[in-house]
Amino acid sequence: MQKNQGKQTELVKREIVNYIIDHQLKTGDRIPTQVVLRQELGVGNAVIGRAIQALASDGILAVKGKHGVFVASENIEGYVGRNIGVICHHDTEFAAAASMVQSLALVLNKRACHINFFIKKESELKDNFHISEFAGLEKAVKKHEIDGIISLVKLDKESISVCRTEDIPLCYMGLDGKSQNVPSVHYHVDIAKILQRVHERNFKRPMLIHIGYPFTDEFRRVFLESSNIFDFGDFAPEQFCFFMREDENSSWSLEENMKKIILLMYNLKKLKPESRPDVLIIPDDVLATWIAGELGKDDWNPELIHVECKQAGFAWPLRTKGEYMFFDHLKLAENCCNILLMLASGRVPEETNIKFIPDFERKVFF
């Protein structure tokens, strides 16, 4: 009986913490009366009283007799309001993936959420995944051990259906979920906009270098179409469009991709100076860093227009000249958590698919 009472008390404490978060209460704001809490939570006054006293002892609430119970401190970090599942690969090779997870951890901790990681240990690039591929996830969803999911990979149709059936809200971070009708927050690299920028700055031979799959076909189409629109002269755009992975079946490893970059730069350097690209478009911070290292080995120094992760500033290829578009993973995490926690509290967010298009925020010449 005492064990059950203790569990009920903890659940009520969680609901009070959630109420403070969901309603963005400030110090001095009043929380609902015990009558309202009893009706909403279905527990007795004794349990509610113990939960309030526990939070008051921790300095979170202040009991003021007949006047009610008020928020004494907004600092609820370290408390658990909701259990949130985070789905991701075990990507230890890439700083961007690690910074996304770190940003989520910081934001969720600030929102008094406990994080349950569901990790696929073997990294695999494909269109979507089933929840059974992540140890413990399917059980956690069906037993309601988590209150919501933030995924860094796309789930398949069946998995999305399971989440909806079990009323577990799902939100993608770093992925566009509009086609699957899944809430999402992501950055969008606008290749057409970049080529317009290249044209305005009078470059004649732009080259696109990208990871590729699953964006290979889209990026190639936009690059070729935009190159024709802006008319870069005798330049043949199809020759300056390079992808590390053409399709889903292409090989993928850190070592193999570094070799591909070294070979690509070697072949470009063999071209006559007037035939080489004069600007490299690289929508990826890791590739940009590798390429910057290769460019630093001789006097060929084309401009770079590339993506950088704000949380991984150590990777900036500062030996090069060019323009930078910053991805702020903390910004993604904050917006993603806002959407998910609103859904978890039964509210409807104003936006459920947020797309950020980074601008040319930084320009560095060396």
C-alpha positions as CSV (number, residue, x, y, z in Angstrom):
1,M,0.0,0.0,0.0
2,Q,2.8,2.4,0.9
3,K,4.6,1.6,-2.3
4,N,1.5,2.3,-4.3
5,Q,0.9,5.6,-2.5
6,G,4.5,6.6,-3.2
7,K,4.0,5.8,-6.9
8,Q,0.8,7.9,-7.0
9,T,2.6,10.8,-5.3
10,E,5.3,10.7,-7.9
11,L,2.8,10.7,-10.7
12,V,1.0,13.7,-9.3
13,K,4.3,15.5,-8.8
14,R,5.0,14.8,-12.5
15,E,1.6,16.2,-13.5
16,I,2.2,19.4,-11.5
17,V,5.6,19.8,-13.1
18,N,4.0,19.3,-16.5
19,Y,1.3,21.9,-15.7
20,I,4.0,24.4,-14.9
21,I,5.8,23.7,-18.2
22,D,2.8,23.4,-20.4
23,H,1.3,26.7,-19.2
24,Q,4.6,28.4,-18.9
25,L,3.9,29.5,-15.3
26,K,6.2,32.0,-13.8
27,T,7.3,32.6,-10.2
28,G,4.2,33.8,-8.3
29,D,1.6,32.2,-10.6
30,R,-1.0,30.0,-9.0
31,I,-1.5,26.3,-9.7
32,P,-4.9,24.7,-9.9
33,T,-6.8,24.0,-6.6
34,Q,-6.8,20.6,-5.1
35,V,-10.4,20.2,-6.2
36,V,-9.4,20.7,-9.8
37,L,-6.4,18.4,-9.5
38,R,-8.5,15.7,-7.9
39,Q,-11.0,15.9,-10.8
40,E,-8.3,15.8,-13.5
41,L,-6.0,13.3,-12.0
42,G,-8.5,10.9,-10.3
43,V,-6.6,10.7,-7.0
44,G,-7.5,11.7,-3.4
45,N,-6.6,14.8,-1.5
46,A,-4.0,13.0,0.6
47,V,-2.0,12.1,-2.5
48,I,-2.2,15.6,-3.9
49,G,-1.3,17.1,-0.6
50,R,1.8,14.9,-0.3
51,A,2.9,15.8,-3.9
52,I,2.4,19.5,-3.1
53,Q,4.3,19.3,0.1
54,A,7.2,17.4,-1.6
55,L,7.5,20.1,-4.3
56,A,7.2,22.8,-1.6
57,S,10.1,21.2,0.4
58,D,12.2,21.4,-2.8
59,G,11.4,25.1,-3.2
60,I,9.3,24.6,-6.4
61,L,6.0,25.5,-4.8
62,A,4.9,27.8,-2.0
63,V,1.8,27.0,0.1
64,K,0.0,30.2,1.3
65,G,-2.9,28.9,3.3
66,K,-6.3,29.8,2.1
67,H,-4.8,31.9,-0.8
68,G,-3.7,28.7,-2.6
69,V,-0.5,27.2,-3.9
70,F,1.9,29.2,-6.0
71,V,5.1,28.7,-8.1
72,A,8.0,29.5,-6.0
73,S,10.7,28.7,-8.5
74,E,10.8,28.2,-12.3
75,N,13.9,26.1,-12.0
76,I,12.6,22.6,-12.5
77,E,15.6,21.2,-14.3
78,G,16.3,17.7,-12.9
79,Y,12.7,16.9,-12.3
80,V,10.8,14.4,-14.5
81,G,7.6,15.6,-16.0
82,R,7.5,13.3,-19.1
83,N,9.5,10.4,-20.5
84,I,10.5,11.1,-24.1
85,G,11.9,8.6,-26.4
86,V,14.7,9.6,-28.8
87,I,15.4,7.4,-31.8
88,C,18.8,7.6,-33.5
89,H,21.7,5.8,-35.0
90,H,24.8,5.1,-33.0
91,D,26.7,7.6,-35.2
92,T,29.9,8.2,-33.4
93,E,31.8,9.2,-36.5
94,F,30.0,12.4,-37.3
95,A,30.0,15.6,-35.2
96,A,26.7,16.8,-36.6
97,A,24.8,13.7,-35.4
98,A,26.3,13.9,-32.0
99,S,25.5,17.6,-31.6
100,M,21.8,17.0,-32.6
101,V,21.5,14.4,-29.8
102,Q,23.3,16.7,-27.3
103,S,21.1,19.7,-28.2
104,L,18.0,17.5,-27.6
105,A,19.3,16.4,-24.3
106,L,19.9,20.0,-23.2
107,V,16.4,21.2,-24.2
108,L,14.6,18.2,-22.8
109,N,16.4,18.4,-19.5
110,K,15.4,22.1,-19.3
111,R,11.7,21.0,-19.9
112,A,11.9,18.5,-17.0
113,C,11.8,15.5,-19.4
114,H,13.6,12.2,-18.9
115,I,15.2,10.9,-22.1
116,N,15.0,7.3,-23.2
117,F,17.4,6.6,-26.0
118,F,16.4,3.9,-28.6
119,I,19.5,3.3,-30.7
120,K,20.2,1.3,-33.8
121,K,23.8,0.3,-33.2
122,E,24.6,-0.5,-36.8
123,S,24.2,2.7,-38.9
124,E,22.3,2.2,-42.0
125,L,21.0,4.6,-44.6
126,K,17.7,3.8,-46.1
127,D,14.3,5.4,-46.7
128,N,12.7,4.4,-43.4
129,F,12.9,2.1,-40.4
130,H,10.5,-0.1,-38.4
131,I,10.3,0.5,-34.6
132,S,11.4,-3.1,-34.0
133,E,14.9,-2.2,-35.3
134,F,15.5,-0.1,-32.2
135,A,15.9,-2.3,-29.0
136,G,13.0,-1.8,-26.6
137,L,11.1,0.8,-28.6
138,E,8.1,-1.2,-29.7
139,K,7.5,-2.5,-26.2
140,A,7.8,1.1,-24.8
141,V,5.3,2.4,-27.3
142,K,2.7,-0.4,-26.7
143,K,3.1,-0.3,-22.9
144,H,3.0,3.5,-22.8
145,E,6.3,3.7,-21.0
146,I,7.1,6.9,-23.0
147,D,4.9,10.0,-23.5
148,G,6.3,11.0,-26.9
149,I,9.0,10.3,-29.5
150,I,11.5,12.5,-31.2
151,S,13.1,10.7,-34.1
152,L,16.3,11.5,-36.1
153,V,15.4,8.8,-38.6
154,K,12.2,8.3,-40.7
155,L,9.9,5.5,-39.6
156,D,7.9,3.3,-42.0
157,K,4.1,3.5,-42.4
158,E,3.4,0.6,-40.0
159,S,5.4,2.2,-37.2
160,I,3.8,5.6,-37.6
161,S,0.4,3.8,-37.5
162,V,1.4,2.0,-34.2
163,C,2.3,5.3,-32.6
164,R,-1.0,6.9,-33.6
165,T,-3.0,3.9,-32.4
166,E,-1.3,4.1,-29.0
167,D,-1.7,7.9,-28.9
168,I,2.1,8.4,-28.6
169,P,3.0,11.7,-30.4
170,L,5.9,11.6,-32.8
171,C,8.0,14.4,-34.2
172,Y,11.0,14.3,-36.6
173,M,14.1,16.4,-36.0
174,G,16.3,17.2,-39.0
175,L,13.9,15.5,-41.4
176,D,10.9,16.6,-43.5
177,G,7.9,14.6,-42.4
178,K,5.3,16.4,-44.5
179,S,4.8,13.6,-47.0
180,Q,4.1,11.2,-44.1
181,N,1.9,13.7,-42.2
182,V,4.3,13.6,-39.3
183,P,5.2,16.8,-37.4
184,S,8.8,17.8,-38.2
185,V,11.5,20.5,-37.8
186,H,14.3,20.6,-40.3
187,Y,16.7,22.8,-42.3
188,H,16.3,23.0,-46.1
189,V,19.3,23.7,-48.3
190,D,18.0,25.6,-51.3
191,I,20.3,24.8,-54.2
192,A,18.5,27.1,-56.6
193,K,19.0,30.0,-54.1
194,I,22.7,29.2,-53.8
195,L,23.2,29.1,-57.6
196,Q,21.4,32.5,-57.8
197,R,24.0,33.8,-55.3
198,V,26.8,32.2,-57.4
199,H,25.4,33.9,-60.5
200,E,25.2,37.3,-58.7
201,R,28.8,37.0,-57.7
202,N,29.9,36.3,-61.3
203,F,31.2,32.8,-60.8
204,K,31.2,30.8,-64.1
205,R,31.9,27.1,-63.1
206,P,30.0,26.1,-59.9
207,M,30.4,22.5,-58.7
208,L,28.0,20.7,-56.4
209,I,29.5,18.1,-54.0
210,H,27.0,16.3,-51.8
211,I,26.6,13.1,-49.8
212,G,23.8,12.1,-52.2
213,Y,21.2,9.5,-51.3
214,P,18.3,10.0,-50.4
215,F,18.6,13.5,-52.0
216,T,20.6,12.5,-55.1
217,D,17.9,12.9,-57.7
218,E,16.3,16.0,-56.3
219,F,19.7,17.9,-55.9
220,R,20.9,16.8,-59.3
221,R,17.6,18.0,-61.0
222,V,17.6,21.4,-59.2
223,F,21.3,21.9,-59.9
224,L,21.0,21.2,-63.6
225,E,17.8,23.2,-64.0
226,S,19.1,26.2,-62.1
227,S,22.4,26.1,-64.0
228,N,20.5,26.4,-67.3
229,I,18.4,29.2,-66.0
230,F,21.4,31.3,-64.9
231,D,23.4,30.4,-68.1
232,F,27.0,30.0,-66.9
233,G,28.3,29.9,-70.5
234,D,30.3,27.0,-71.9
235,F,30.3,25.2,-68.5
236,A,28.8,21.7,-68.6
237,P,26.9,21.4,-65.3
238,E,26.4,17.6,-65.5
239,Q,30.2,17.2,-65.2
240,F,30.3,19.3,-62.0
241,C,27.7,17.5,-60.1
242,F,29.3,14.9,-57.7
243,F,27.5,12.6,-55.2
244,M,29.2,10.3,-52.7
245,R,26.2,7.9,-52.8
246,E,24.1,7.7,-56.0
247,D,21.5,5.4,-54.6
248,E,20.4,3.3,-51.5
249,N,22.8,0.5,-52.5
250,S,25.9,2.6,-52.6
251,S,28.7,1.6,-50.2
252,W,29.0,3.8,-47.1
253,S,31.9,4.1,-44.7
254,L,34.1,6.9,-43.4
255,E,37.3,5.5,-45.0
256,E,35.7,4.9,-48.4
257,N,34.2,8.4,-48.5
258,M,37.5,10.0,-47.6
259,K,39.1,8.1,-50.4
260,K,36.4,9.3,-52.8
261,I,37.1,12.9,-51.8
262,I,40.9,12.6,-52.2
263,L,40.4,11.0,-55.7
264,L,37.9,13.7,-56.7
265,M,40.2,16.6,-55.7
266,Y,43.1,14.9,-57.4
267,N,41.1,14.7,-60.7
268,L,39.9,18.3,-60.4
269,K,43.5,19.5,-59.8
270,K,44.6,17.7,-63.0
271,L,42.3,20.0,-65.1
272,K,43.6,23.2,-66.6
273,P,43.1,26.1,-64.2
274,E,40.6,27.7,-66.6
275,S,38.5,24.4,-66.6
276,R,38.4,23.8,-62.9
277,P,35.4,24.9,-60.8
278,D,35.7,28.4,-59.4
279,V,33.3,27.8,-56.6
280,L,32.4,24.6,-54.7
281,I,28.9,24.2,-53.3
282,I,29.1,21.7,-50.3
283,P,25.9,21.4,-48.3
284,D,27.6,19.3,-45.6
285,D,30.0,20.3,-42.9
286,V,32.0,17.0,-42.8
287,L,32.6,17.0,-46.6
288,A,33.5,20.7,-46.4
289,T,36.1,20.0,-43.8
290,W,37.7,17.1,-45.7
291,I,37.8,19.2,-48.9
292,A,39.3,22.2,-47.1
293,G,42.1,19.8,-46.0
294,E,42.8,18.7,-49.6
295,L,42.7,22.3,-50.9
296,G,45.3,23.3,-48.3
297,K,47.9,21.1,-50.0
298,D,48.5,23.4,-53.0
299,D,47.7,26.8,-54.5
300,W,44.3,26.0,-56.0
301,N,41.9,27.9,-53.8
302,P,38.4,28.1,-55.1
303,E,35.6,29.6,-53.0
304,L,33.4,27.4,-50.9
305,I,29.7,27.8,-50.2
306,H,28.9,25.3,-47.5
307,V,27.0,24.3,-44.5
308,E,28.4,24.5,-40.9
309,C,26.9,23.3,-37.7
310,K,26.9,26.0,-35.1
311,Q,27.5,23.5,-32.3
312,A,30.5,22.0,-34.1
313,G,32.5,25.1,-34.8
314,F,35.8,23.3,-34.5
315,A,35.2,21.8,-37.9
316,W,35.1,25.1,-39.8
317,P,37.4,25.0,-42.8
318,L,38.9,28.4,-42.0
319,R,41.8,28.0,-44.4
320,T,39.4,28.5,-47.3
321,K,37.5,31.5,-48.6
322,G,33.8,31.6,-49.1
323,E,30.4,31.9,-47.5
324,Y,28.9,29.9,-44.8
325,M,25.3,28.9,-43.9
326,F,24.9,28.0,-40.3
327,F,22.7,25.1,-39.0
328,D,21.8,25.7,-35.3
329,H,20.9,22.3,-33.9
330,L,19.8,23.9,-30.6
331,K,17.2,25.9,-32.6
332,L,16.0,22.7,-34.2
333,A,15.8,21.0,-30.8
334,E,13.8,23.8,-29.1
335,N,11.2,23.9,-31.9
336,C,10.9,20.2,-32.1
337,C,10.4,19.9,-28.3
338,N,7.8,22.7,-28.4
339,I,5.8,20.8,-30.9
340,L,6.1,17.4,-29.2
341,L,5.3,18.7,-25.7
342,M,2.2,20.6,-26.9
343,L,1.0,17.4,-28.6
344,A,1.7,15.4,-25.4
345,S,-0.4,17.8,-23.4
346,G,-3.3,17.6,-25.8
347,R,-2.8,21.0,-27.4
348,V,-2.5,21.7,-31.1
349,P,0.7,23.6,-32.2
350,E,0.3,26.5,-34.6
351,E,2.8,24.9,-36.9
352,T,3.6,21.2,-37.2
353,N,6.1,21.3,-40.1
354,I,8.7,23.9,-39.6
355,K,11.3,24.4,-42.4
356,F,14.3,26.7,-41.8
357,I,16.2,28.0,-44.9
358,P,19.6,29.3,-43.7
359,D,20.9,32.5,-45.2
360,F,24.5,33.4,-46.1
361,E,25.2,34.6,-42.6
362,R,28.9,34.6,-42.6
363,K,31.5,35.6,-45.1
364,V,35.2,35.0,-44.5
365,F,38.2,35.6,-46.8
366,F,41.7,34.5,-46.2
